[in-house]
Each structure stands twice: as structure tokens, then as C-alpha cells.
Amino acid sequence: MKAFRCGDVVPGCTREFTGADRAEILAQVAEHARADHHVEVDPALVRAVEAHLRDR
């Protein structure tokens, strides 16, 4: 199980995500980024998310 806190990349955001693997987290984060932060996922965002993934 993996976990990610959006606030680790976007200060002030309180959303947290859990998933079975990296791909599941990235899919959830992509939807959240578009809907709540109005940004599209690019390679820099993927790297930032991956740098803050942790085992849960």
C-alpha cells in the first residue's frame, strides 16, 4: 500500500491518497490536480509526487 499527501507538493492542501501502487496514486492525484488545482499532470508533477510517495 502506498500513500501521498498533496500538501507535501501543494502547501495548504489537505487531501491524502492511498492506493495499492504508484499507478493508482497517480491516477487519483491526476483527477484531484485537474478538479481542485486546475492543473494538468506533467512530468515535473509526476516526479514531485513520486518523491513524496511513502509506504503505508
PyMOL Python script that loads the backbone (N, CA, C, O; Angstrom):
from pymol import cmd

cmd.read_pdbstr("""\
ATOM      1  N   MET A   1       0.841  -1.173   0.000  1.00  0.00           N
ATOM      2  CA  MET A   1       0.000   0.000   0.000  1.00  0.00           C
ATOM      3  C   MET A   1       0.885   1.234   0.000  1.00  0.00           C
ATOM      4  O   MET A   1       1.871   1.301   0.735  1.00  0.00           O
ATOM      5  N   LYS A   2       0.530   2.214  -0.829  1.00  0.00           N
ATOM      6  CA  LYS A   2       1.259   3.478  -0.919  1.00  0.00           C
ATOM      7  C   LYS A   2       0.358   4.621  -0.457  1.00  0.00           C
ATOM      8  O   LYS A   2      -0.867   4.505  -0.479  1.00  0.00           O
ATOM      9  N   ALA A   3       0.972   5.717  -0.043  1.00  0.00           N
ATOM     10  CA  ALA A   3       0.228   6.894   0.388  1.00  0.00           C
ATOM     11  C   ALA A   3       0.935   8.153  -0.101  1.00  0.00           C
ATOM     12  O   ALA A   3       2.144   8.165  -0.336  1.00  0.00           O
ATOM     13  N   PHE A   4       0.139   9.213  -0.246  1.00  0.00           N
ATOM     14  CA  PHE A   4       0.661  10.505  -0.696  1.00  0.00           C
ATOM     15  C   PHE A   4      -0.203  11.604  -0.097  1.00  0.00           C
ATOM     16  O   PHE A   4      -1.430  11.499  -0.091  1.00  0.00           O
ATOM     17  N   ARG A   5       0.433  12.661   0.409  1.00  0.00           N
ATOM     18  CA  ARG A   5      -0.266  13.858   0.894  1.00  0.00           C
ATOM     19  C   ARG A   5      -0.024  14.979  -0.099  1.00  0.00           C
ATOM     20  O   ARG A   5       1.123  15.344  -0.355  1.00  0.00           O
ATOM     21  N   CYS A   6      -1.081  15.524  -0.654  1.00  0.00           N
ATOM     22  CA  CYS A   6      -0.946  16.602  -1.639  1.00  0.00           C
ATOM     23  C   CYS A   6      -0.209  17.802  -1.043  1.00  0.00           C
ATOM     24  O   CYS A   6       0.554  18.475  -1.736  1.00  0.00           O
ATOM     25  N   GLY A   7      -0.441  18.062   0.230  1.00  0.00           N
ATOM     26  CA  GLY A   7       0.211  19.189   0.890  1.00  0.00           C
ATOM     27  C   GLY A   7       1.726  19.117   0.874  1.00  0.00           C
ATOM     28  O   GLY A   7       2.391  20.131   1.088  1.00  0.00           O
ATOM     29  N   ASP A   8       2.291  17.931   0.624  1.00  0.00           N
ATOM     30  CA  ASP A   8       3.744  17.818   0.500  1.00  0.00           C
ATOM     31  C   ASP A   8       4.244  18.501  -0.768  1.00  0.00           C
ATOM     32  O   ASP A   8       5.419  18.855  -0.867  1.00  0.00           O
ATOM     33  N   VAL A   9       3.348  18.683  -1.739  1.00  0.00           N
ATOM     34  CA  VAL A   9       3.707  19.311  -3.010  1.00  0.00           C
ATOM     35  C   VAL A   9       3.004  20.663  -3.179  1.00  0.00           C
ATOM     36  O   VAL A   9       3.581  21.607  -3.720  1.00  0.00           O
ATOM     37  N   VAL A  10       1.760  20.746  -2.714  1.00  0.00           N
ATOM     38  CA  VAL A  10       0.966  21.972  -2.813  1.00  0.00           C
ATOM     39  C   VAL A  10       0.652  22.427  -1.388  1.00  0.00           C
ATOM     40  O   VAL A  10      -0.286  21.927  -0.767  1.00  0.00           O
ATOM     41  N   PRO A  11       1.430  23.370  -0.872  1.00  0.00           N
ATOM     42  CA  PRO A  11       1.227  23.820   0.505  1.00  0.00           C
ATOM     43  C   PRO A  11      -0.225  24.245   0.752  1.00  0.00           C
ATOM     44  O   PRO A  11      -0.833  24.958  -0.046  1.00  0.00           O
ATOM     45  N   GLY A  12      -0.747  23.786   1.868  1.00  0.00           N
ATOM     46  CA  GLY A  12      -2.108  24.144   2.250  1.00  0.00           C
ATOM     47  C   GLY A  12      -3.166  23.134   1.847  1.00  0.00           C
ATOM     48  O   GLY A  12      -4.272  23.158   2.387  1.00  0.00           O
ATOM     49  N   CYS A  13      -2.859  22.257   0.922  1.00  0.00           N
ATOM     50  CA  CYS A  13      -3.826  21.251   0.505  1.00  0.00           C
ATOM     51  C   CYS A  13      -3.830  20.122   1.527  1.00  0.00           C
ATOM     52  O   CYS A  13      -2.772  19.655   1.949  1.00  0.00           O
ATOM     53  N   THR A  14      -5.016  19.687   1.922  1.00  0.00           N
ATOM     54  CA  THR A  14      -5.130  18.667   2.964  1.00  0.00           C
ATOM     55  C   THR A  14      -5.519  17.291   2.437  1.00  0.00           C
ATOM     56  O   THR A  14      -5.712  16.365   3.225  1.00  0.00           O
ATOM     57  N   ARG A  15      -5.637  17.139   1.124  1.00  0.00           N
ATOM     58  CA  ARG A  15      -6.036  15.847   0.551  1.00  0.00           C
ATOM     59  C   ARG A  15      -4.941  14.810   0.720  1.00  0.00           C
ATOM     60  O   ARG A  15      -3.755  15.101   0.569  1.00  0.00           O
ATOM     61  N   GLU A  16      -5.360  13.603   1.035  1.00  0.00           N
ATOM     62  CA  GLU A  16      -4.448  12.470   1.143  1.00  0.00           C
ATOM     63  C   GLU A  16      -4.980  11.338   0.284  1.00  0.00           C
ATOM     64  O   GLU A  16      -6.191  11.180   0.129  1.00  0.00           O
ATOM     65  N   PHE A  17      -4.075  10.555  -0.271  1.00  0.00           N
ATOM     66  CA  PHE A  17      -4.434   9.472  -1.173  1.00  0.00           C
ATOM     67  C   PHE A  17      -3.733   8.198  -0.742  1.00  0.00           C
ATOM     68  O   PHE A  17      -2.585   8.223  -0.299  1.00  0.00           O
ATOM     69  N   THR A  18      -4.437   7.085  -0.876  1.00  0.00           N
ATOM     70  CA  THR A  18      -3.830   5.787  -0.656  1.00  0.00           C
ATOM     71  C   THR A  18      -4.195   4.886  -1.828  1.00  0.00           C
ATOM     72  O   THR A  18      -5.260   5.021  -2.431  1.00  0.00           O
ATOM     73  N   GLY A  19      -3.298   3.977  -2.133  1.00  0.00           N
ATOM     74  CA  GLY A  19      -3.548   3.052  -3.229  1.00  0.00           C
ATOM     75  C   GLY A  19      -2.594   1.882  -3.162  1.00  0.00           C
ATOM     76  O   GLY A  19      -1.622   1.883  -2.406  1.00  0.00           O
ATOM     77  N   ALA A  20      -2.895   0.895  -3.965  1.00  0.00           N
ATOM     78  CA  ALA A  20      -2.100  -0.326  -3.979  1.00  0.00           C
ATOM     79  C   ALA A  20      -0.693  -0.095  -4.516  1.00  0.00           C
ATOM     80  O   ALA A  20       0.255  -0.761  -4.101  1.00  0.00           O
ATOM     81  N   ASP A  21      -0.564   0.855  -5.442  1.00  0.00           N
ATOM     82  CA  ASP A  21       0.736   1.079  -6.081  1.00  0.00           C
ATOM     83  C   ASP A  21       0.826   2.487  -6.631  1.00  0.00           C
ATOM     84  O   ASP A  21      -0.116   3.273  -6.528  1.00  0.00           O
ATOM     85  N   ARG A  22       1.974   2.795  -7.217  1.00  0.00           N
ATOM     86  CA  ARG A  22       2.263   4.103  -7.783  1.00  0.00           C
ATOM     87  C   ARG A  22       1.205   4.527  -8.800  1.00  0.00           C
ATOM     88  O   ARG A  22       0.742   5.668  -8.777  1.00  0.00           O
ATOM     89  N   ALA A  23       0.824   3.612  -9.689  1.00  0.00           N
ATOM     90  CA  ALA A  23      -0.129   3.945 -10.747  1.00  0.00           C
ATOM     91  C   ALA A  23      -1.482   4.361 -10.176  1.00  0.00           C
ATOM     92  O   ALA A  23      -2.113   5.293 -10.673  1.00  0.00           O
ATOM     93  N   GLU A  24      -1.916   3.675  -9.146  1.00  0.00           N
ATOM     94  CA  GLU A  24      -3.209   4.005  -8.534  1.00  0.00           C
ATOM     95  C   GLU A  24      -3.161   5.394  -7.894  1.00  0.00           C
ATOM     96  O   GLU A  24      -4.101   6.178  -8.028  1.00  0.00           O
ATOM     97  N   ILE A  25      -2.079   5.689  -7.210  1.00  0.00           N
ATOM     98  CA  ILE A  25      -1.927   7.019  -6.602  1.00  0.00           C
ATOM     99  C   ILE A  25      -1.895   8.089  -7.681  1.00  0.00           C
ATOM    100  O   ILE A  25      -2.583   9.103  -7.564  1.00  0.00           O
ATOM    101  N   LEU A  26      -1.108   7.881  -8.727  1.00  0.00           N
ATOM    102  CA  LEU A  26      -1.003   8.893  -9.784  1.00  0.00           C
ATOM    103  C   LEU A  26      -2.343   9.147 -10.461  1.00  0.00           C
ATOM    104  O   LEU A  26      -2.637  10.287 -10.823  1.00  0.00           O
ATOM    105  N   ALA A  27      -3.153   8.125 -10.639  1.00  0.00           N
ATOM    106  CA  ALA A  27      -4.481   8.309 -11.243  1.00  0.00           C
ATOM    107  C   ALA A  27      -5.356   9.185 -10.344  1.00  0.00           C
ATOM    108  O   ALA A  27      -6.045  10.082 -10.831  1.00  0.00           O
ATOM    109  N   GLN A  28      -5.329   8.929  -9.049  1.00  0.00           N
ATOM    110  CA  GLN A  28      -6.116   9.737  -8.112  1.00  0.00           C
ATOM    111  C   GLN A  28      -5.614  11.175  -8.067  1.00  0.00           C
ATOM    112  O   GLN A  28      -6.406  12.117  -8.051  1.00  0.00           O
ATOM    113  N   VAL A  29      -4.304  11.336  -8.047  1.00  0.00           N
ATOM    114  CA  VAL A  29      -3.713  12.670  -7.981  1.00  0.00           C
ATOM    115  C   VAL A  29      -4.014  13.453  -9.253  1.00  0.00           C
ATOM    116  O   VAL A  29      -4.278  14.654  -9.189  1.00  0.00           O
ATOM    117  N   ALA A  30      -3.978  12.801 -10.392  1.00  0.00           N
ATOM    118  CA  ALA A  30      -4.266  13.484 -11.659  1.00  0.00           C
ATOM    119  C   ALA A  30      -5.678  14.051 -11.649  1.00  0.00           C
ATOM    120  O   ALA A  30      -5.889  15.196 -12.048  1.00  0.00           O
ATOM    121  N   GLU A  31      -6.636  13.266 -11.201  1.00  0.00           N
ATOM    122  CA  GLU A  31      -8.021  13.744 -11.131  1.00  0.00           C
ATOM    123  C   GLU A  31      -8.134  14.914 -10.158  1.00  0.00           C
ATOM    124  O   GLU A  31      -8.778  15.917 -10.466  1.00  0.00           O
ATOM    125  N   HIS A  32      -7.520  14.794  -9.003  1.00  0.00           N
ATOM    126  CA  HIS A  32      -7.535  15.856  -7.993  1.00  0.00           C
ATOM    127  C   HIS A  32      -6.859  17.126  -8.517  1.00  0.00           C
ATOM    128  O   HIS A  32      -7.372  18.228  -8.322  1.00  0.00           O
ATOM    129  N   ALA A  33      -5.723  16.974  -9.172  1.00  0.00           N
ATOM    130  CA  ALA A  33      -4.987  18.138  -9.686  1.00  0.00           C
ATOM    131  C   ALA A  33      -5.843  18.932 -10.672  1.00  0.00           C
ATOM    132  O   ALA A  33      -5.888  20.161 -10.619  1.00  0.00           O
ATOM    133  N   ARG A  34      -6.518  18.218 -11.568  1.00  0.00           N
ATOM    134  CA  ARG A  34      -7.377  18.901 -12.550  1.00  0.00           C
ATOM    135  C   ARG A  34      -8.591  19.550 -11.884  1.00  0.00           C
ATOM    136  O   ARG A  34      -8.897  20.713 -12.144  1.00  0.00           O
ATOM    137  N   ALA A  35      -9.273  18.805 -11.037  1.00  0.00           N
ATOM    138  CA  ALA A  35     -10.526  19.279 -10.453  1.00  0.00           C
ATOM    139  C   ALA A  35     -10.332  20.371  -9.399  1.00  0.00           C
ATOM    140  O   ALA A  35     -11.092  21.339  -9.356  1.00  0.00           O
ATOM    141  N   ASP A  36      -9.320  20.216  -8.557  1.00  0.00           N
ATOM    142  CA  ASP A  36      -9.177  21.116  -7.418  1.00  0.00           C
ATOM    143  C   ASP A  36      -8.083  22.170  -7.552  1.00  0.00           C
ATOM    144  O   ASP A  36      -8.161  23.236  -6.941  1.00  0.00           O
ATOM    145  N   HIS A  37      -7.061  21.868  -8.355  1.00  0.00           N
ATOM    146  CA  HIS A  37      -5.961  22.824  -8.513  1.00  0.00           C
ATOM    147  C   HIS A  37      -5.894  23.408  -9.921  1.00  0.00           C
ATOM    148  O   HIS A  37      -5.095  24.306 -10.189  1.00  0.00           O
ATOM    149  N   HIS A  38      -6.732  22.897 -10.816  1.00  0.00           N
ATOM    150  CA  HIS A  38      -6.822  23.383 -12.198  1.00  0.00           C
ATOM    151  C   HIS A  38      -5.482  23.323 -12.924  1.00  0.00           C
ATOM    152  O   HIS A  38      -5.106  24.243 -13.650  1.00  0.00           O
ATOM    153  N   VAL A  39      -4.766  22.209 -12.709  1.00  0.00           N
ATOM    154  CA  VAL A  39      -3.505  21.972 -13.404  1.00  0.00           C
ATOM    155  C   VAL A  39      -3.537  20.585 -14.032  1.00  0.00           C
ATOM    156  O   VAL A  39      -4.207  19.679 -13.537  1.00  0.00           O
ATOM    157  N   GLU A  40      -2.818  20.439 -15.103  1.00  0.00           N
ATOM    158  CA  GLU A  40      -2.655  19.142 -15.752  1.00  0.00           C
ATOM    159  C   GLU A  40      -1.376  18.503 -15.249  1.00  0.00           C
ATOM    160  O   GLU A  40      -0.410  19.189 -14.915  1.00  0.00           O
ATOM    161  N   VAL A  41      -1.383  17.210 -15.201  1.00  0.00           N
ATOM    162  CA  VAL A  41      -0.206  16.476 -14.754  1.00  0.00           C
ATOM    163  C   VAL A  41       0.854  16.522 -15.842  1.00  0.00           C
ATOM    164  O   VAL A  41       0.585  16.200 -17.000  1.00  0.00           O
ATOM    165  N   ASP A  42       2.047  16.920 -15.465  1.00  0.00           N
ATOM    166  CA  ASP A  42       3.183  16.927 -16.380  1.00  0.00           C
ATOM    167  C   ASP A  42       4.319  16.139 -15.717  1.00  0.00           C
ATOM    168  O   ASP A  42       4.203  15.749 -14.556  1.00  0.00           O
ATOM    169  N   PRO A  43       5.391  15.910 -16.433  1.00  0.00           N
ATOM    170  CA  PRO A  43       6.484  15.104 -15.851  1.00  0.00           C
ATOM    171  C   PRO A  43       7.032  15.662 -14.535  1.00  0.00           C
ATOM    172  O   PRO A  43       7.421  14.892 -13.658  1.00  0.00           O
ATOM    173  N   ALA A  44       7.068  16.979 -14.388  1.00  0.00           N
ATOM    174  CA  ALA A  44       7.575  17.568 -13.142  1.00  0.00           C
ATOM    175  C   ALA A  44       6.658  17.232 -11.968  1.00  0.00           C
ATOM    176  O   ALA A  44       7.138  16.954 -10.869  1.00  0.00           O
ATOM    177  N   LEU A  45       5.357  17.254 -12.187  1.00  0.00           N
ATOM    178  CA  LEU A  45       4.417  16.915 -11.123  1.00  0.00           C
ATOM    179  C   LEU A  45       4.524  15.436 -10.765  1.00  0.00           C
ATOM    180  O   LEU A  45       4.483  15.075  -9.589  1.00  0.00           O
ATOM    181  N   VAL A  46       4.660  14.588 -11.767  1.00  0.00           N
ATOM    182  CA  VAL A  46       4.823  13.153 -11.507  1.00  0.00           C
ATOM    183  C   VAL A  46       6.073  12.922 -10.653  1.00  0.00           C
ATOM    184  O   VAL A  46       6.031  12.147  -9.697  1.00  0.00           O
ATOM    185  N   ARG A  47       7.169  13.579 -10.986  1.00  0.00           N
ATOM    186  CA  ARG A  47       8.404  13.424 -10.200  1.00  0.00           C
ATOM    187  C   ARG A  47       8.196  13.897  -8.762  1.00  0.00           C
ATOM    188  O   ARG A  47       8.675  13.259  -7.824  1.00  0.00           O
ATOM    189  N   ALA A  48       7.489  15.005  -8.586  1.00  0.00           N
ATOM    190  CA  ALA A  48       7.242  15.526  -7.240  1.00  0.00           C
ATOM    191  C   ALA A  48       6.396  14.553  -6.426  1.00  0.00           C
ATOM    192  O   ALA A  48       6.680  14.305  -5.254  1.00  0.00           O
ATOM    193  N   VAL A  49       5.360  14.006  -7.047  1.00  0.00           N
ATOM    194  CA  VAL A  49       4.514  13.033  -6.348  1.00  0.00           C
ATOM    195  C   VAL A  49       5.341  11.798  -5.985  1.00  0.00           C
ATOM    196  O   VAL A  49       5.294  11.327  -4.849  1.00  0.00           O
ATOM    197  N   GLU A  50       6.086  11.286  -6.940  1.00  0.00           N
ATOM    198  CA  GLU A  50       6.893  10.086  -6.680  1.00  0.00           C
ATOM    199  C   GLU A  50       7.902  10.319  -5.564  1.00  0.00           C
ATOM    200  O   GLU A  50       8.180   9.407  -4.785  1.00  0.00           O
ATOM    201  N   ALA A  51       8.447  11.511  -5.478  1.00  0.00           N
ATOM    202  CA  ALA A  51       9.429  11.817  -4.438  1.00  0.00           C
ATOM    203  C   ALA A  51       8.805  11.801  -3.046  1.00  0.00           C
ATOM    204  O   ALA A  51       9.506  11.632  -2.049  1.00  0.00           O
ATOM    205  N   HIS A  52       7.485  11.978  -2.980  1.00  0.00           N
ATOM    206  CA  HIS A  52       6.807  12.029  -1.682  1.00  0.00           C
ATOM    207  C   HIS A  52       5.918  10.815  -1.409  1.00  0.00           C
ATOM    208  O   HIS A  52       5.203  10.790  -0.407  1.00  0.00           O
ATOM    209  N   LEU A  53       5.951   9.815  -2.281  1.00  0.00           N
ATOM    210  CA  LEU A  53       5.206   8.582  -2.014  1.00  0.00           C
ATOM    211  C   LEU A  53       5.819   7.889  -0.810  1.00  0.00           C
ATOM    212  O   LEU A  53       7.036   7.897  -0.629  1.00  0.00           O
ATOM    213  N   ARG A  54       4.980   7.299  -0.004  1.00  0.00           N
ATOM    214  CA  ARG A  54       5.506   6.554   1.140  1.00  0.00           C
ATOM    215  C   ARG A  54       4.730   5.251   1.282  1.00  0.00           C
ATOM    216  O   ARG A  54       3.592   5.137   0.827  1.00  0.00           O
ATOM    217  N   ASP A  55       5.347   4.299   1.901  1.00  0.00           N
ATOM    218  CA  ASP A  55       4.676   3.032   2.183  1.00  0.00           C
ATOM    219  C   ASP A  55       3.742   3.216   3.361  1.00  0.00           C
ATOM    220  O   ASP A  55       4.039   3.929   4.319  1.00  0.00           O
ATOM    221  N   ARG A  56       2.626   2.563   3.260  1.00  0.00           N
ATOM    222  CA  ARG A  56       1.649   2.692   4.345  1.00  0.00           C
ATOM    223  C   ARG A  56       1.406   1.357   4.983  1.00  0.00           C
ATOM    224  O   ARG A  56       0.613   1.256   5.919  1.00  0.00           O
TER     225      ARG A  56
END
""", "prot")
cmd.dss("prot")
cmd.show_as("cartoon", "prot")
cmd.util.cbc("prot")
cmd.orient("prot")
